[in-house]
Amino acid sequence: MRERFAPEAQLLIVTGETSPERLQRVRASGVPVLFKPVRAQTLLRTLAELSLATDQKS
């Protein structure tokens, strides 16, 4: 997605996927991933960290 739409975009995958092959591809992509169920506090913290990383690159 990053390559196709916005190379500078921060991505986060939130998934309930359990297939070992797909999970391996997700982890190999380098995109941060959270697994459902995700606590709201964890999601908000992760989004804040991604936002800070984006701000520091600008």
LOPA-932724 format. One record per atom (N, C-alpha, C, O): x, y, z; residue number from 1; atom name; residue in three letters. Coordinates in pm, whole numbers, plus 32768, in hexadecimal, padded with zeros to 4 digits. Each point is the difference from the previous one (the first is absolute). Last residue first. Layout:
N
((X Y Z) NUM CA ala)
...
This chain:
58
((83C6 85D3 83AE) 58 N ser)
((7FE0 807A 7FB4) 58 CA ser)
((8061 806E 801C) 58 C ser)
((7FF4 806D 7FC8) 58 O ser)
((800D 7DE7 8119) 57 N lys)
((8037 7FF5 7F79) 57 CA lys)
((7FED 807F 7FB0) 57 C lys)
((804A 801A 7FA1) 57 O lys)
((7EFE 7FB4 8213) 56 N gln)
((8091 800C 800A) 56 CA gln)
((8043 7FF5 7F78) 56 C gln)
((806E 8035 7FEE) 56 O gln)
((7DBA 7F8D 803B) 55 N asp)
((8024 808B 801C) 55 CA asp)
((8097 8013 8003) 55 C asp)
((8032 8067 7FD2) 55 O asp)
((7F26 7DE3 8002) 54 N thr)
((7FE6 804C 7F87) 54 CA thr)
((802A 8091 8013) 54 C thr)
((803E 803B 7FA8) 54 O thr)
((7FD6 7EAB 81CA) 53 N ala)
((8067 7FD9 7FA0) 53 CA ala)
((7FF0 804D 7F7E) 53 C ala)
((8063 8027 7FC3) 53 O ala)
((7E51 800E 8185) 52 N leu)
((807F 8041 8029) 52 CA leu)
((8070 7FDF 7F9E) 52 C leu)
((8050 8058 7FDF) 52 O leu)
((7E17 7ECE 7FE2) 51 N ser)
((7FF2 808E 7FE1) 51 CA ser)
((807F 804C 8025) 51 C ser)
((802D 8057 7FB5) 51 O ser)
((7FB4 7DE5 80BF) 50 N leu)
((800E 800E 7F70) 50 CA leu)
((7FF8 8092 7FD6) 50 C leu)
((8048 802C 7FA6) 50 O leu)
((7F67 7F72 821D) 49 N glu)
((808D 7FE6 7FDF) 49 CA glu)
((8019 800E 7F6A) 49 C glu)
((8066 8038 7FD8) 49 O glu)
((7DDE 7FE7 80BF) 48 N ala)
((804D 8074 802C) 48 CA ala)
((8094 7FF0 7FDF) 48 C ala)
((8040 805F 7FD3) 48 O ala)
((7EA2 7E35 7FDD) 47 N leu)
((7FE5 806C 7FA1) 47 CA leu)
((804E 807E 8024) 47 C leu)
((8033 8046 7FA8) 47 O leu)
((7FE3 7E53 8184) 46 N thr)
((8045 7FDE 7F85) 46 CA thr)
((7FEC 806D 7F97) 46 C thr)
((805E 8026 7FBB) 46 O thr)
((7EB8 8000 81DC) 45 N arg)
((8090 8012 8016) 45 CA arg)
((804E 7FE7 7F7F) 45 C arg)
((805B 804B 7FDE) 45 O arg)
((7DD5 7F5F 801D) 44 N leu)
((801C 808F 8008) 44 CA leu)
((8094 801C 8013) 44 C leu)
((8037 805C 7FC3) 44 O leu)
((7F3A 7DE1 8043) 43 N leu)
((7FED 803B 7F7C) 43 CA leu)
((8022 8094 8002) 43 C leu)
((8048 802F 7FA7) 43 O leu)
((7FBD 7EF1 81F3) 42 N thr)
((806E 7FD1 7FAB) 42 CA thr)
((7FF6 803D 7F76) 42 C thr)
((8065 802B 7FC8) 42 O thr)
((7E3C 8027 8165) 41 N gln)
((807A 8044 802E) 41 CA gln)
((8077 7FD9 7FA9) 41 C gln)
((8053 8055 7FE0) 41 O gln)
((7E10 7ECF 7FDE) 40 N ala)
((7FFD 808A 7FCE) 40 CA ala)
((807F 804A 8025) 40 C ala)
((8036 804B 7FAF) 40 O ala)
((7FD9 7DA4 8013) 39 N arg)
((7FCE 805E 8065) 39 CA arg)
((8009 808D 7FC8) 39 C arg)
((8060 8021 7FBA) 39 O arg)
((7F63 7E20 7F1C) 38 N val)
((8062 8066 8028) 38 CA val)
((7FBE 805A 8067) 38 C val)
((7F92 8032 7FEB) 38 O val)
((8026 7DB2 7F4B) 37 N pro)
((7FC8 8080 802B) 37 CA pro)
((806F 805D 8031) 37 C pro)
((805F 7FD6 8041) 37 O pro)
((8036 7F9C 7E4C) 36 N lys)
((7F80 800A 8045) 36 CA lys)
((7FF4 7F8F 8064) 36 C lys)
((8032 7F92 7FE7) 36 O lys)
((81A4 814C 7F6C) 35 N phe)
((7FA6 7F90 7FEE) 35 CA phe)
((7F83 8012 8055) 35 C phe)
((8007 8023 8076) 35 O phe)
((8185 8121 7E87) 34 N leu)
((7FBE 7FE2 807D) 34 CA leu)
((7F9B 7F92 7FE4) 34 C leu)
((7FC1 7FFD 7F96) 34 O leu)
((8215 80E2 7F68) 33 N val)
((7F84 7FB2 8001) 33 CA val)
((7FCF 7FEC 808F) 33 C val)
((804E 7FE4 805B) 33 O val)
((8123 814C 7E3D) 32 N pro)
((7FD4 7FDB 8087) 32 CA pro)
((7F79 7FB9 7FFB) 32 C pro)
((7FAA 8021 7FAE) 32 O pro)
((81AE 7FC0 7EBC) 31 N val)
((7F93 8057 802C) 31 CA val)
((7FD6 7FD5 808C) 31 C val)
((7FEE 7F88 8019) 31 O val)
((8157 7F8F 7ED8) 30 N gly)
((8037 806F 804D) 30 CA gly)
((7F97 8064 802F) 30 C gly)
((8021 8060 8045) 30 O gly)
((7FD1 7DE7 7EBD) 29 N ser)
((7FEA 807E 7FB9) 29 CA ser)
((803E 8077 8048) 29 C ser)
((8019 8067 7FC3) 29 O ser)
((7FD5 7DCF 80E5) 28 N ala)
((8070 801A 7FA6) 28 CA ala)
((7FF2 8086 7FB9) 28 C ala)
((8064 8036 7FCF) 28 O ala)
((7E3C 7F2C 8149) 27 N arg)
((8076 8023 8050) 27 CA arg)
((8078 8023 7FA8) 27 C arg)
((804D 805A 8021) 27 O arg)
((7E2E 7F0E 7F08) 26 N val)
((7FE5 807F 8043) 26 CA val)
((807B 802C 804E) 26 C val)
((802A 8073 7FF5) 26 O val)
((7FE2 7DE5 7F44) 25 N arg)
((8009 806B 7F9C) 25 CA arg)
((7FEB 8089 803F) 25 C arg)
((8045 8061 7FDE) 25 O arg)
((7F7E 7E27 8134) 24 N gln)
((808D 800D 7FDE) 24 CA gln)
((8014 8070 7F9A) 24 C gln)
((805E 804E 800B) 24 O gln)
((7DED 7F3A 8066) 23 N leu)
((8040 8048 806E) 23 CA leu)
((8094 8014 7FE4) 23 C leu)
((8037 8069 8022) 23 O leu)
((7ED3 7E91 7EB1) 22 N arg)
((7FDF 808E 7FF3) 22 CA arg)
((8040 8052 806F) 22 C arg)
((802F 806F 7FE8) 22 O arg)
((8008 7DBE 8026) 21 N glu)
((8041 8035 7F88) 21 CA glu)
((7FE5 8096 7FF1) 21 C glu)
((805B 804D 7FE0) 21 O glu)
((7ED1 7EC0 8185) 20 N pro)
((8090 8013 8014) 20 CA pro)
((8047 803D 7F87) 20 C pro)
((805A 8052 800F) 20 O pro)
((7DA1 8002 807F) 19 N ser)
((804A 7FA9 7FA5) 19 CA ser)
((8096 8019 8010) 19 C ser)
((802D 8071 7FEB) 19 O ser)
((7E65 8083 80EE) 18 N thr)
((8048 7F9A 804D) 18 CA thr)
((804F 7FA0 7FA8) 18 C thr)
((8046 7FA8 8033) 18 O thr)
((7EB4 826F 7FF0) 17 N glu)
((8034 7F92 7FAD) 17 CA glu)
((804E 7F9D 8057) 17 C glu)
((804C 8028 8058) 17 O glu)
((7ED5 8189 8004) 16 N gly)
((7FDB 7F8A 804D) 16 CA gly)
((8030 7F82 7FB9) 16 C gly)
((7FDC 7F91 8024) 16 O gly)
((80CE 8298 7FDA) 15 N thr)
((7FCB 7F87 7FC2) 15 CA thr)
((7FD8 7F97 8066) 15 C thr)
((8031 7FFD 8071) 15 O thr)
((809F 820C 7EFD) 14 N val)
((7FB7 7FC7 8071) 14 CA val)
((7FB6 7F88 7FC6) 14 C val)
((7FAC 800F 7FA8) 14 O val)
((8207 8143 7FBA) 13 N ile)
((7FA3 7F94 7FE3) 13 CA ile)
((7FC2 7FD1 8082) 13 C ile)
((8046 7FE2 8061) 13 O ile)
((80AF 81F5 7EDF) 12 N leu)
((7FEC 7FA8 8072) 12 CA leu)
((7F9A 7F99 7FD6) 12 C leu)
((7F94 8022 7FCE) 12 O leu)
((81C8 8184 7F50) 11 N leu)
((7F97 7F9A 7FFA) 11 CA leu)
((7FFC 7FB2 8082) 11 C leu)
((8064 7FF4 8046) 11 O leu)
((804E 8202 7ED4) 10 N gln)
((8013 7F9E 806B) 10 CA gln)
((7F8A 7F9F 7FF8) 10 C gln)
((7F8D 8029 7FF5) 10 O gln)
((8141 8105 7E66) 9 N ala)
((7F95 7FE2 8060) 9 CA ala)
((802C 7F9A 8068) 9 C ala)
((8047 7FA0 7FE2) 9 O ala)
((80A6 810E 7E8B) 8 N glu)
((8022 803B 8081) 8 CA glu)
((7F9B 7FDE 806D) 8 C glu)
((8014 8023 8074) 8 O glu)
((7FBD 7F4E 7DBA) 7 N pro)
((807A 7FC7 8039) 7 CA pro)
((8022 8035 808C) 7 C pro)
((8041 7FBA 804E) 7 O pro)
((7DEF 800C 7EA4) 6 N ala)
((8045 806C 8046) 6 CA ala)
((807C 7FC8 8044) 6 C ala)
((7FF8 7FCD 8070) 6 O ala)
((7EED 7F30 7E4B) 5 N phe)
((7FB4 8079 801E) 5 CA phe)
((8050 8072 803D) 5 C phe)
((7FF0 8072 7FD6) 5 O phe)
((80C7 7DD2 7F9A) 4 N arg)
((7F9B 8026 7F9D) 4 CA arg)
((7FC3 8088 801A) 4 C arg)
((7FE7 804B 7FA2) 4 O arg)
((815D 7EEA 8186) 3 N glu)
((803C 8018 7F7E) 3 CA glu)
((7F9B 8036 7F9C) 3 C glu)
((8021 8056 7FAE) 3 O glu)
((7F44 7F29 81FE) 2 N arg)
((8058 8075 8009) 2 CA arg)
((803A 8023 7F78) 2 C arg)
((7FFF 8074 7FD8) 2 O arg)
((7F02 7E05 8057) 1 N met)
((7FAE 8077 8000) 1 CA met)
((8057 807D 8000) 1 C met)
((7FE4 8061 7FBA) 1 O met)
